[in-house]
Amino acid sequence: MIRSGISAQDARENATVAVSGLRGILLDRLVTGDVARTDRSASRLIEQVAAE
């Protein structure tokens, strides 16, 4: 992210959002067993973070 012109602080914050979101999605998958929905959610989160 830093190489693409994002400040170090913004890169850290984006990484925190991504990791926190993926942890939540993983917990959701473990609790519900809904692999298809959590896969779609993880893909969407990654796309959104990468777009910033």
C-alpha positions, 0 to 999 in steps of 0.5 A: 500500500505504501508503494502505491502512494498511501501514507504509512498511517493509512496503510496501517489503518487499512491493514487493521480494517482488513485483519479485523474484518477477516477475523470476524468473517472467520469467526462467523464461518466457525460459528455458522458453518456457512462457507459460501456466504463467508467466502463471498464476504471475505472476497468483498472485504478484500476488494474494498480494502484493495480499492482504497 
